[in-house]
Amino acid sequence: MKVIAPTLEKLSTEFVKTKKYYHLNKIGELQYTETRYYLFSWLIYTFWYRNA
């Protein structure tokens, strides 16, 4: 499951970028994207540690 590690890092980076972008542009659509990125990266993070 080590293949997922770079993907997790990428998702975390994208999440941070999305969060910063949302603070600059307060639009409901970006808030949805921020939440989706967070949940998706949390799921991968959880399963990655379970299967390590």
Steps between C-alpha positions, in 0.01 A plus 500: 500500500802729483385617156224701670746707706593747220131525413421589861768769499360638176148505643620675816680760289193551282285532813725776636493678162122470486466635853718803425313562175167479681608765750588732210174433313207433733275302267274211603635283219853520640375415847352182355831419328688560826273260690523237226880514496514470878270196517673328208850547644379391845363174354823420316704594808294262718513206259871555433581459870266204538667312216859604579 
